[in-house]
Amino acid sequence: MEGANSTDFFSNVSFEQSAICDQLKRALKDMNITTMTEIQAKSIPRILEGKDVLGTAKTGSGKTLAFLVPAVNLLYNVEFLPRNGTGVIVISPTRELSLQIYEVCRELCKYLPQTHGLVIGGANRRNEADKLNKGVNILIATPGRLLDHLQNTKGFQYGNLLSLVIDEADRILEIGFEEEMNQIIKLLPVKRQTSLFSATQTTKVADLVRLSLRNPVLIKCKTSNNTATVSGLEQGYVIASANERFLLLYTFLKKNRENKVMVFFSSCMSTKFHEELFNYIDLSCSSIHGKKKQSSRMQTYYDFCSSKEGLLLCTDVAARGLDIPNVDWIIQYDPPDDPKEYIHRVGRTARGANGTGKALLFLLPEEVQFLQYLKKMNIPLNEYTFSKNKIANVQNQLERLIEKNYHLHCSAKDAYRAYLHSYASHSIKDTFNVYSLDLQQIAKSFGFTTPPKVELNLKSGGKVGRKNKSNLNLSNKKAYTSSGHKFSASNPYGKRDPNDNRQFVH
C-alpha cells in the first residue's frame, strides 16, 4: 500500500483548485466550503485518479466530502443518467448517518442532473423499490436494506456500478453486518472503484479490505499531539457511587439547561425511561435509540441539529459519524462497551478545525480501571469533583414518583433490567463485573427502594448485539474475574451479608 500522512486539520488546497466540475465547485461555495481538510486533500485526488482508497481518520475530519465529491464528479464526467441505473453506492452503518450523508449528497448535486436516493431499514420499502426502478444514480444505504434490494428488487439496475464507498467500516462490522457485507461484495460488479473509510483498523476491517479493495492507497491522518481525540475537546471523568450518580446527572443537567448536551446510555430501555422521567419533571429532552420509529428518530435528529440548546438522550446508535453542530457537552452516563466507542461518542463535540467542547464520563468506584484502557489509547482525562452539598438531593422525590406513577414504575423496571443485561454482557469483564455491583444502590438510581427481581436467563459471555442475541448466564463465573461474591445453590442471590438485598433470580 502507498502511504500518505499529514499533521494539519486543514490543508492549503482549495476546492477551486481541484480537478472537479464547475457545478460541484458552485455547490460547495453555496455550502460555504472552500478549503479541503487533510483527509479530503489526501483522498480526493487519488479517488479522482481511479485508485482504490483505504482511509483512516478521526471522527469529525471531513470524510463525507472526501468520498462524495469525487463520486459525484465521476458520474458527471461520464454523463451517467437515470436510465443507466446506479453508478455509486455508499454504505453506512446506521439510518441516521445514511440520512446525513444523503443530505450532503443532495446539496452537492444541486446543479447536476444526477439522481440520488436513500434506502434504509424502517423506511417504506415499496417506495424505495419504485425509485430504484426509475434509476437512482447515487444510492446511500444501510447494509441490510441494500442487500434486500439487491436480492429482491427486480428493477434495481446496479450492473453499471462504477464506485462503491464503505463508510465507518469498523462500525458496520461491529454491529453484526459482516455476513451482509460479504454477500453485497459478491453481488456487485467486480470491475469497480472502491473506497473504504474507518476510524479504527481491526482484523475484521482488514478482512473486508482484502475482499473488496485492489492495491489500495492508504490515507492516514493524525494530529500533531498524537492523541486519539481532537485538541479542542476538554475531557474529564467523575467517580460517583451508584446511588449518587442519578442525583449528580440531574444536578448537572439542570445547571446546563442553556447548553446543548448529549447523554449516552447503555440500553434503549434506559434511554426511554430517562426521557420519560426528565420530561415528566419538566427537564425537557428528546431521544434517539433503536426502539424508536425511524420517522421519529429523523425528526429528533433534525430538531436537535437546528437548536442552539437542548438535551438529547441516546444509545450508541447516534455515536458514529453524525454531524450535530455546536454540541457543548457529551455525558457518558453509562461507560461504553469498548474504549474505541468512547472516541466515537465524544466525537459528537469539538468537530471541525477549531471546534471546542467538553466531555464527562461517569464511573462507579469499581470501574476506575477503565481509565487505564483509555490511557493506553492516548486519551487524556482529568478527574472532576463535585461538592456534595451542591448536588440536588431529590432521591426521596424520585422514589415516591416511581412508586406512585404506574407508567414510570414499569419503565424504570425495564430500564433497570436492561442496565443489568448490558452490564452482564460487557466486553471488559475484569472492570465491568456484574457480580461486583451493589444492586441496592443501582436500584436507587432508578428510583427503587428495593431492587426489583430480575431474570437474567442469558447463555454467552459475549456482548449482546444485533447478531449475538444469545443470552449470558450469570452462573457461568468463568466468564468473569473473581469478585468474592459467591453465587451458589445455597446462596442464589450472591449476598455478602444478611443486609445485602441483591435479587438476581435464576
C-alpha positions as CSV (number, residue, x, y, z in Angstrom):
1,M,0.0,0.0,0.0
2,E,1.1,3.5,-0.7
3,G,1.2,5.8,2.3
4,A,0.1,9.4,2.9
5,N,0.4,11.3,6.2
6,S,-0.1,14.9,7.4
7,T,-0.5,16.8,10.6
8,D,-2.8,19.8,10.0
9,F,-6.6,19.6,10.0
10,F,-6.9,21.9,7.0
11,S,-4.7,21.7,4.0
12,N,-3.6,24.5,1.8
13,V,-5.6,23.1,-1.0
14,S,-8.8,24.8,-2.1
15,F,-11.7,23.2,-3.9
16,E,-11.4,25.9,-6.5
17,Q,-8.0,24.5,-7.4
18,S,-9.2,20.9,-7.6
19,A,-10.0,18.9,-10.8
20,I,-13.7,18.8,-10.2
21,C,-16.5,20.2,-12.4
22,D,-17.7,23.8,-12.0
23,Q,-21.2,22.7,-10.9
24,L,-19.6,21.0,-7.9
25,K,-17.5,24.0,-7.1
26,R,-20.5,26.2,-7.2
27,A,-22.5,23.8,-4.8
28,L,-19.5,23.7,-2.4
29,K,-19.4,27.5,-2.4
30,D,-23.1,27.6,-1.6
31,M,-22.3,25.3,1.4
32,N,-19.6,27.8,2.5
33,I,-16.9,25.2,1.9
34,T,-13.7,26.5,0.3
35,T,-10.7,24.7,1.8
36,M,-10.1,21.0,2.0
37,T,-9.4,19.2,5.2
38,E,-6.4,16.9,5.4
39,I,-8.4,13.7,4.7
40,Q,-10.1,15.5,1.7
41,A,-6.8,16.8,0.3
42,K,-5.2,13.4,0.5
43,S,-8.2,11.3,-0.7
44,I,-9.9,13.3,-3.4
45,P,-7.0,13.4,-5.9
46,R,-6.4,9.7,-5.5
47,I,-10.1,8.8,-6.0
48,L,-10.3,11.1,-9.0
49,E,-7.3,9.1,-10.4
50,G,-9.4,6.0,-10.2
51,K,-7.4,4.5,-7.3
52,D,-9.0,2.3,-4.5
53,V,-8.6,4.1,-1.2
54,L,-8.4,3.0,2.4
55,G,-8.8,6.0,4.6
56,T,-8.2,6.2,8.4
57,A,-9.1,9.5,10.1
58,K,-10.5,10.7,13.4
59,T,-14.2,11.4,13.6
60,G,-15.1,14.9,12.5
61,S,-12.3,15.1,10.0
62,G,-14.5,15.7,6.9
63,K,-14.7,12.1,5.5
64,T,-18.1,12.6,3.9
65,L,-16.9,15.1,1.4
66,A,-13.7,13.1,0.9
67,F,-15.7,10.3,-0.8
68,L,-18.8,12.1,-2.1
69,V,-17.1,14.9,-4.1
70,P,-15.1,12.5,-6.3
71,A,-18.0,10.1,-6.6
72,V,-20.4,12.8,-7.8
73,N,-17.8,14.2,-10.1
74,L,-17.2,10.8,-11.7
75,L,-20.8,10.4,-12.6
76,Y,-20.9,13.9,-14.1
77,N,-17.8,13.2,-16.2
78,V,-19.2,10.0,-17.7
79,E,-22.7,11.6,-18.2
80,F,-24.3,8.9,-16.0
81,L,-28.1,9.3,-16.2
82,P,-31.1,7.7,-14.6
83,R,-31.5,5.2,-17.5
84,N,-28.0,3.9,-16.6
85,G,-29.2,2.8,-13.2
86,T,-27.0,3.1,-10.1
87,G,-23.4,4.2,-10.6
88,V,-22.3,4.9,-7.0
89,I,-23.3,3.1,-3.8
90,V,-22.4,4.5,-0.3
91,I,-22.9,2.0,2.6
92,S,-23.0,3.3,6.1
93,P,-23.8,1.6,9.4
94,T,-26.9,3.5,10.7
95,R,-30.0,5.1,9.4
96,E,-29.1,8.5,10.9
97,L,-25.6,8.5,9.3
98,S,-27.1,7.4,6.0
99,L,-29.6,10.2,6.2
100,Q,-26.8,12.7,7.0
101,I,-24.7,11.6,4.0
102,Y,-27.8,11.8,1.8
103,E,-28.4,15.4,2.8
104,V,-24.8,16.3,1.9
105,C,-25.2,14.5,-1.4
106,R,-28.4,16.3,-2.2
107,E,-26.6,19.7,-1.7
108,L,-23.7,18.6,-3.8
109,C,-26.0,17.6,-6.7
110,K,-27.8,20.9,-6.6
111,Y,-26.6,21.9,-10.1
112,L,-26.2,18.5,-11.6
113,P,-28.7,16.2,-13.4
114,Q,-27.7,13.0,-11.5
115,T,-30.3,11.5,-9.3
116,H,-29.8,10.4,-5.7
117,G,-31.7,8.1,-3.3
118,L,-31.7,6.6,0.2
119,V,-32.6,3.0,1.2
120,I,-32.6,2.3,4.9
121,G,-34.3,-0.1,7.4
122,G,-37.5,1.3,8.8
123,A,-38.4,3.2,5.6
124,N,-41.1,2.3,3.1
125,R,-39.6,-0.5,1.0
126,R,-42.1,-0.2,-1.8
127,N,-41.4,3.5,-2.3
128,E,-37.7,2.7,-2.3
129,A,-38.1,0.0,-4.9
130,D,-40.2,2.3,-7.2
131,K,-37.4,4.9,-7.1
132,L,-34.7,2.3,-7.8
133,N,-36.8,1.1,-10.8
134,K,-36.7,4.7,-12.2
135,G,-33.0,4.9,-11.8
136,V,-31.0,6.2,-8.7
137,N,-27.5,7.3,-9.8
138,I,-26.1,7.8,-6.3
139,L,-27.5,5.5,-3.7
140,I,-26.9,5.9,0.1
141,A,-27.8,2.7,2.0
142,T,-27.6,0.7,5.2
143,P,-26.3,-2.9,4.6
144,G,-29.4,-4.9,5.5
145,R,-31.8,-2.9,3.3
146,L,-29.3,-2.7,0.4
147,L,-28.8,-6.5,0.4
148,D,-32.6,-6.9,0.4
149,H,-33.0,-4.7,-2.7
150,L,-30.0,-6.4,-4.4
151,Q,-31.6,-9.8,-3.9
152,N,-35.3,-8.9,-4.3
153,T,-35.9,-5.7,-6.3
154,K,-36.0,-6.9,-10.0
155,G,-35.8,-3.4,-11.5
156,F,-32.8,-2.4,-9.5
157,Q,-30.1,-1.8,-12.1
158,Y,-26.7,-2.0,-10.5
159,G,-24.7,-3.7,-13.2
160,N,-23.2,-0.4,-14.3
161,L,-21.8,0.4,-10.9
162,L,-18.6,2.5,-11.1
163,S,-17.9,3.2,-7.4
164,L,-18.5,1.6,-4.1
165,V,-18.0,3.5,-0.8
166,I,-17.9,1.8,2.6
167,D,-18.1,4.4,5.4
168,E,-17.5,3.6,9.1
169,A,-16.5,0.1,8.1
170,D,-15.4,-0.8,11.6
171,R,-18.8,0.1,13.0
172,I,-20.6,-1.8,10.2
173,L,-18.8,-4.9,11.2
174,E,-19.0,-4.3,15.0
175,I,-22.8,-4.2,14.9
176,G,-23.1,-7.5,13.1
177,F,-23.3,-6.8,9.3
178,E,-20.2,-8.9,8.4
179,E,-22.3,-11.6,6.5
180,E,-24.4,-9.0,4.7
181,M,-21.2,-7.1,3.6
182,N,-19.7,-10.3,2.3
183,Q,-22.9,-11.1,0.3
184,I,-23.1,-7.5,-1.0
185,I,-19.5,-7.6,-2.3
186,K,-20.2,-10.9,-4.1
187,L,-23.3,-9.5,-5.8
188,L,-21.7,-6.2,-7.0
189,P,-19.7,-5.9,-10.2
190,V,-16.0,-6.8,-9.7
191,K,-14.9,-4.1,-12.1
192,R,-15.4,-1.0,-9.9
193,Q,-13.6,1.5,-7.8
194,T,-13.9,1.1,-4.0
195,S,-13.2,3.5,-1.2
196,L,-13.3,2.3,2.4
197,F,-13.2,4.6,5.4
198,S,-12.8,3.6,9.0
199,A,-11.9,5.4,12.2
200,T,-10.1,2.3,13.5
201,Q,-8.4,-0.7,11.9
202,T,-9.5,-4.1,13.2
203,T,-8.9,-7.7,12.0
204,K,-12.4,-7.7,10.5
205,V,-11.8,-4.5,8.7
206,A,-8.6,-5.9,7.3
207,D,-10.6,-9.0,6.0
208,L,-13.1,-6.7,4.4
209,V,-10.3,-4.7,2.8
210,R,-8.8,-7.8,1.3
211,L,-12.2,-8.9,-0.1
212,S,-13.3,-5.5,-1.6
213,L,-10.2,-3.4,-2.4
214,R,-7.4,-3.8,-5.0
215,N,-4.0,-2.4,-4.1
216,P,-5.5,0.5,-2.2
217,V,-3.8,3.8,-1.4
218,L,-3.6,4.2,2.4
219,I,-4.6,7.6,3.6
220,K,-3.8,8.1,7.3
221,C,-4.4,11.3,9.2
222,K,-3.2,12.1,12.7
223,T,-2.9,15.2,14.8
224,S,0.4,16.5,15.8
225,N,-0.1,15.7,19.5
226,N,-0.8,12.1,18.7
227,T,-3.9,11.8,20.9
228,A,-6.8,9.8,19.8
229,T,-9.3,12.7,20.3
230,V,-9.2,16.2,18.9
231,S,-7.3,19.0,20.7
232,G,-10.3,21.3,21.2
233,L,-12.0,18.7,23.4
234,E,-11.8,19.1,27.2
235,Q,-12.3,15.6,28.7
236,G,-12.9,14.6,32.3
237,Y,-14.4,11.9,34.5
238,V,-16.2,11.8,37.8
239,I,-16.3,8.9,40.2
240,A,-19.8,8.5,41.8
241,S,-21.4,5.7,43.7
242,A,-24.4,4.0,42.1
243,N,-26.9,5.7,44.5
244,E,-25.4,9.1,43.8
245,R,-24.9,9.1,40.1
246,F,-28.5,10.0,39.1
247,L,-28.5,12.9,41.6
248,L,-25.3,14.1,40.0
249,L,-26.6,13.8,36.5
250,Y,-29.9,15.6,37.4
251,T,-28.0,18.4,39.0
252,F,-25.6,18.8,36.1
253,L,-28.4,18.8,33.5
254,K,-30.4,21.4,35.5
255,K,-27.4,23.7,35.6
256,N,-26.8,23.3,31.9
257,R,-30.2,23.9,30.5
258,E,-28.9,26.6,28.3
259,N,-26.3,24.4,26.7
260,K,-26.5,21.7,24.0
261,V,-26.0,18.4,25.8
262,M,-25.9,14.7,24.7
263,V,-26.2,11.9,27.2
264,F,-25.3,8.3,26.4
265,F,-26.9,5.3,28.0
266,S,-26.1,1.6,27.6
267,S,-29.6,0.5,26.5
268,C,-32.7,1.6,24.7
269,M,-34.9,1.0,27.7
270,S,-32.7,3.1,30.0
271,T,-32.7,5.9,27.4
272,K,-36.5,5.6,27.1
273,F,-37.0,5.7,30.9
274,H,-34.8,8.7,31.5
275,E,-36.5,10.6,28.7
276,E,-40.0,9.9,30.2
277,L,-38.7,10.8,33.7
278,F,-37.0,14.0,32.7
279,N,-39.9,15.3,30.6
280,Y,-42.3,14.4,33.5
281,I,-40.3,16.6,35.9
282,D,-40.0,19.5,33.4
283,L,-36.5,18.8,32.3
284,S,-37.3,18.9,28.6
285,C,-35.4,16.4,26.4
286,S,-35.7,14.1,23.4
287,S,-34.1,10.8,22.5
288,I,-32.6,8.7,19.7
289,H,-32.4,4.9,20.2
290,G,-33.1,1.7,18.3
291,K,-36.6,1.1,19.5
292,K,-37.9,4.4,18.2
293,K,-39.6,4.6,14.8
294,Q,-37.4,5.8,12.0
295,S,-39.6,8.8,11.3
296,S,-39.4,9.9,14.9
297,R,-35.6,9.4,15.0
298,M,-35.2,11.5,11.9
299,Q,-37.3,14.3,13.2
300,T,-35.5,14.3,16.5
301,Y,-32.1,14.4,14.7
302,Y,-33.2,17.4,12.6
303,D,-34.7,19.3,15.6
304,F,-31.6,18.8,17.7
305,C,-29.2,19.8,14.9
306,S,-31.1,23.1,14.3
307,S,-31.4,24.0,18.0
308,K,-28.9,26.2,19.9
309,E,-29.6,24.4,23.2
310,G,-31.3,21.2,24.3
311,L,-30.9,17.8,25.8
312,L,-30.6,14.6,23.7
313,L,-30.5,11.2,25.3
314,C,-29.2,8.4,23.1
315,T,-27.6,5.0,22.7
316,D,-24.5,4.3,20.6
317,V,-26.8,4.3,17.5
318,A,-26.2,8.1,17.5
319,A,-22.5,8.0,18.3
320,R,-20.9,7.3,15.0
321,G,-20.4,9.8,12.2
322,L,-23.4,12.0,12.9
323,D,-22.5,15.7,12.4
324,I,-24.5,17.6,15.0
325,P,-23.3,21.2,15.2
326,N,-22.3,23.0,18.4
327,V,-22.7,20.3,21.0
328,D,-21.4,21.8,24.3
329,W,-21.3,18.6,26.4
330,I,-21.1,14.9,25.9
331,I,-22.1,13.0,29.0
332,Q,-21.4,9.2,29.1
333,Y,-23.7,8.2,32.0
334,D,-23.0,4.6,31.2
335,P,-19.4,3.8,30.0
336,P,-19.1,2.4,26.5
337,D,-18.6,-1.3,25.9
338,D,-15.3,-0.7,24.2
339,P,-12.7,2.0,24.7
340,K,-12.8,2.7,20.9
341,E,-16.5,3.6,21.3
342,Y,-15.5,6.3,23.8
343,I,-13.8,8.1,21.0
344,H,-16.8,8.0,18.7
345,R,-19.1,9.2,21.4
346,V,-17.0,12.2,22.3
347,G,-16.6,12.8,18.6
348,R,-20.0,14.4,18.5
349,T,-18.5,17.6,20.0
350,A,-15.4,19.7,19.2
351,R,-15.9,19.0,15.5
352,G,-14.0,20.8,12.7
353,A,-10.7,22.6,12.7
354,N,-11.3,25.0,15.6
355,G,-14.1,23.1,17.3
356,T,-14.4,23.1,21.1
357,G,-16.4,21.0,23.5
358,K,-16.4,19.1,26.8
359,A,-16.9,15.5,27.7
360,L,-17.7,13.9,31.0
361,L,-17.5,10.2,31.8
362,F,-19.4,8.8,34.8
363,L,-17.7,5.9,36.6
364,L,-18.6,3.7,39.6
365,P,-15.7,3.3,42.1
366,E,-15.3,-0.3,40.9
367,E,-15.0,0.9,37.2
368,V,-11.9,3.1,37.7
369,Q,-9.7,0.5,35.9
370,F,-11.4,1.6,32.7
371,L,-9.2,4.7,32.7
372,Q,-6.2,2.6,32.1
373,Y,-7.7,1.3,28.8
374,L,-8.3,4.9,27.8
375,K,-4.8,5.9,28.8
376,K,-3.4,3.2,26.5
377,M,-5.2,4.8,23.6
378,N,-3.7,8.2,24.4
379,I,-7.0,9.7,25.6
380,P,-6.3,12.4,28.2
381,L,-8.8,12.8,31.0
382,N,-8.9,14.9,34.1
383,E,-10.8,14.0,37.3
384,Y,-13.7,16.3,38.1
385,T,-15.1,16.6,41.6
386,F,-18.4,17.9,42.7
387,S,-19.2,19.3,46.1
388,K,-21.8,17.1,47.7
389,N,-23.6,20.0,49.3
390,K,-24.3,21.4,45.8
391,I,-25.8,18.2,44.5
392,A,-29.6,18.3,44.5
393,N,-30.9,15.6,46.8
394,V,-34.1,14.6,45.1
395,Q,-33.8,10.9,46.0
396,N,-36.9,10.8,48.1
397,Q,-39.0,12.6,45.5
398,L,-37.7,10.2,42.8
399,E,-38.6,7.2,44.9
400,R,-42.1,8.5,45.6
401,L,-42.7,9.3,42.0
402,I,-41.6,5.8,40.8
403,E,-43.7,4.2,43.5
404,K,-46.9,6.1,42.7
405,N,-46.7,6.6,38.9
406,Y,-47.5,3.2,37.3
407,H,-46.2,4.1,33.9
408,L,-42.8,5.4,35.2
409,H,-42.6,2.4,37.6
410,C,-42.9,-0.1,34.7
411,S,-40.5,1.9,32.6
412,A,-38.0,2.1,35.4
413,K,-38.1,-1.6,36.0
414,D,-37.5,-2.2,32.3
415,A,-34.6,0.2,32.4
416,Y,-33.1,-1.4,35.5
417,R,-33.4,-4.9,33.9
418,A,-31.8,-3.6,30.6
419,Y,-28.9,-2.0,32.6
420,L,-28.1,-5.3,34.3
421,H,-28.3,-7.2,31.0
422,S,-26.0,-4.7,29.4
423,Y,-23.6,-4.8,32.3
424,A,-23.6,-8.6,32.3
425,S,-22.6,-8.6,28.6
426,H,-19.9,-6.0,28.8
427,S,-16.7,-7.0,26.9
428,I,-14.3,-5.8,29.6
429,K,-15.3,-8.2,32.4
430,D,-12.3,-7.6,34.6
431,T,-13.5,-4.0,35.1
432,F,-17.3,-4.3,34.5
433,N,-18.1,-7.3,36.6
434,V,-21.8,-7.8,37.2
435,Y,-21.1,-9.7,40.4
436,S,-19.4,-6.6,41.9
437,L,-22.5,-4.4,41.6
438,D,-24.4,-3.4,44.7
439,L,-27.9,-3.9,43.4
440,Q,-29.4,-1.9,46.3
441,Q,-27.5,1.2,45.2
442,I,-28.1,0.5,41.5
443,A,-31.9,0.2,42.1
444,K,-31.9,3.6,43.9
445,S,-30.5,5.3,40.8
446,F,-33.7,4.1,39.1
447,G,-35.9,5.2,41.9
448,F,-36.5,1.9,43.7
449,T,-36.2,1.4,47.5
450,T,-35.9,-2.3,47.0
451,P,-34.3,-3.9,43.9
452,P,-36.9,-5.4,41.6
453,K,-36.4,-9.1,40.9
454,V,-34.8,-9.6,37.5
455,E,-34.4,-12.8,35.5
456,L,-31.1,-12.8,33.6
457,N,-31.5,-16.1,31.6
458,L,-28.5,-15.5,29.3
459,K,-26.1,-18.0,27.8
460,S,-23.0,-16.5,26.4
461,G,-20.3,-14.2,27.7
462,G,-20.2,-12.0,24.7
463,K,-21.8,-8.7,24.1
464,V,-25.5,-9.0,23.2
465,G,-25.6,-7.3,19.9
466,R,-27.6,-7.3,16.6
467,K,-26.4,-10.8,15.7
468,N,-25.2,-12.2,19.0
469,K,-28.5,-12.4,20.8
470,S,-27.7,-15.5,22.8
471,N,-28.1,-14.7,26.4
472,L,-25.5,-14.5,29.2
473,N,-25.6,-17.0,32.1
474,L,-24.7,-15.4,35.4
475,S,-23.9,-18.8,36.8
476,N,-21.0,-19.0,34.3
477,K,-18.5,-17.5,36.7
478,K,-15.6,-18.4,34.4
479,A,-16.5,-15.5,32.2
480,Y,-15.7,-13.1,35.0
481,T,-12.8,-12.5,37.3
482,S,-13.4,-13.5,40.9
483,S,-15.3,-10.8,42.8
484,G,-15.7,-12.5,46.2
485,H,-19.5,-12.5,45.8
486,K,-20.3,-16.2,45.6
487,F,-23.3,-17.4,43.7
488,S,-24.3,-21.0,44.5
489,A,-27.4,-23.1,45.2
490,S,-27.2,-22.2,48.9
491,N,-26.6,-18.5,48.1
492,P,-28.6,-17.8,44.9
493,Y,-28.6,-14.0,45.3
494,G,-24.8,-13.7,45.8
495,K,-25.4,-12.0,49.2
496,R,-22.3,-10.8,51.1
497,D,-24.1,-10.4,54.4
498,P,-27.7,-10.6,55.8
499,N,-28.3,-6.9,54.9
500,D,-27.3,-7.4,51.2
501,N,-30.6,-7.2,49.3
502,R,-29.3,-8.4,45.9
503,Q,-32.1,-10.0,44.0
504,F,-30.9,-11.9,40.9
505,V,-33.4,-14.6,40.2
506,H,-32.3,-17.8,38.3
